[in-house]
Amino acid sequence: MGTEMKGQCMCGAVTFEARPSKMTFDACHCGMCRAWTGSMFTGVHLTPGEFTVLTGADRIRSLASSEWAERAWCDACGGNLYYRVTAEGPNQGDTHLALGTLENPDAFDFESEIFIDRKPGCFAFEGSRPTMTEAEVVAQFASPAEETTQ
């Protein structure tokens, strides 16, 4: 595991510790992330065991937002916390913690963008990085039955 970092929701009711093995973050431009955040979701990828809720676990609410993942927030302030993969497979339990909830977001490098074909034209980031389209992401996470219905 990596460097220990503390974080919290907007009001502080939920506090946590993250130990990211990679000091990078990703941006997601899917329609759900845009609706959830009002922009795009930027998250730090954490594998099981790299994220621990310290206080306020009873304040965390979640919604199964797809067949393969859930989104969580603090019910006291409404602050977004994370996106977690729930589907069986190699990514199950991976958590994408909202970058802005961590005490030192500047410690992370911008690694990739997903749902790049859904990114609004008004967003422009400097530099280049790997990207994935909606079809590529769905193929990676969806069950074979779900892929054939989309």
N, C-alpha and C positions, 0 to 999 in steps of 0.2 A: 504494500500500500504506500501511497504517497504522502505528501505534506498535509498535516492536519489544518483544516480551515473551519472556522465557525461561520454560521449564518443564521438568518431568521426571516420570518415573514415581516410584512410592513409594520405591524403593531407590536411584534415581539412575543406574542402568545405562543408561537411555535419557534423553538430554537433547535438547531441541529449541528452536527459535525460531519464534515466530508473529508475524505482522504483520497482525492483523485490520483489515480496512477498516471494519468496524462494531464498536463496543464494546458488543455485546449477546450474550446467551446465550438458548438455548431449552431447554425441558424436554420430554422424550418419556416418555409413560406406557405405551408398548406392552408386551406381555407379554415380549418378548425383552429389552428394556431393563431391565425390572423384574427378570428372572431374572439378567441380566448384572451388574447393579449392586447388587441387593438392595433397590432403591428405584426411583427414576426416573433417567434419564440427563440430565444438564445439560451442554450442549455449546455451544462457540463456533463459529459457522459461518465457515469459511475457504475461500476459493476457491483453485484451483490457483495455486501460486506464493506463497501466504501462509503456508506451513508448511514448515519444513526440519528434518530430523533432524540433530543435530550429532554425537552419539555414540550408540553402541549400536544402530545399525540392524540388526545381526545378532541382536539380542535380541528384536526385534519379531516377533510371531507374529500371524496373522490367520485369520479364519474367514469364509467366505462365508455370511452369516446369512440372506440372502434372495436373490431373483433380481436385486436391484438394489443390494446393498450388502455391505460387509464390516465386521467389528469387529476391532480390534487391541488387543494387550496386551503387556506386558513378560514374557518367559518366565522372568526371574530372580525377580521378586516377584509376578507375576500382576496387577499394577496395570493397570487399564483405561486406554487411551490415546485411541482415537478410533473413530468410525464414519465410513466413507467410501463415497460413492456410486460404484458401479462400472458401472452400466448406461449404455449410450449415451444421449445426450440432453443437454439444456442444463445439467443438474446433475452430469454425469460429472466425477469427480475432486474434488468438493466434500467437504471434511473437516469433521466436527463433533468438535472436540477437547474432551476432558473438561475442564470448567471448573476442577475442583479440581487439575489438574496444572499450572496456570499460577501464576506467582509472585505475581500480584496479582489474584485473582478479584473483589475489590471494585471493580475498575475497570469492570466490566461491568454493564449494566442488563438486567433480565429482560424479554425481548421477547415470547415466545409459548410456547404449549403445544400439543403435538400428541398425537394419540390421546387426546384429552380424554375421550372416552366410555369409556376404559379406566382412567382415574385412580381409584385407590382412594378411597373416601369419607373415609378418615382423613387424607388430604392436604388442606391448606387453605392457599393462598397469599394474602397480602394484595394488594390492588390488582386491577385487571383488565387483561387483555391479549388480543390475538387468539388464537383457538384453531382447531384443525382436528380433525375426527373421524377415526377409522380409515379410513372409506370415502373421505374427501377426500384423505388421505395416499396411500392405495393408488392412487387415480385419478391422482395427480400423478406417482408413480414407477414403477408397474407397467407392464409391456408390455401391449398390447391383448389378447394371448392369455391372459396371466395374470389379467387383470381378469375375464374371462369364466368362469374356473374357480373363483373364490373365492366 
